[in-house]
Amino acid sequence: MKPFLLALIAERRTKKTVKKTADYLWILGGEIIHRTHFEERDRRLSGRALILKYIHARGGPLWNDARYVREHEAYNAACGRLYRFLTGSEP
């Protein structure tokens, strides 16, 4: 995650954007932990493989505690950016 956040800083994103993205990545981690609690096979995956199992170019897993649609859309955008960063694919 750190290289991804450093890349955002290198792109001259605002502090607010970097912080919100970090917050959404924290939420993504929580959602992945929640899912691996029920999917024991996922516990054997590497960190990268586990993340890539749950995110895609258009977003991440359902964020069950999102209060607003806009919040979930921003979370999906952050997950999509992380996916593109990890896979080297273009938007």
Stockholm file with secondary structure:
# STOCKHOLM 1.0

chainA/1-91         MKPFLLALIAERRTKKTVKKTADYLWILGGEIIHRTHFEERDRRLSGRALILKYIHARGGPLWNDARYVREHEAYNAACGRLYRFLTGSEP
#=GR chainA/1-91 SS CHHHHHHHHHTTCCHHHHHHHHHHHHHHHHHHHHHHHHCGGGGGSCHHHHHHHHCBTTBCSCCTTCCSHHHHHHHHHHHHHHHHHHHTCCC
#=GC SS_cons        CHHHHHHHHHTTCCHHHHHHHHHHHHHHHHHHHHHHHHCGGGGGSCHHHHHHHHCBTTBCSCCTTCCSHHHHHHHHHHHHHHHHHHHTCCC
//
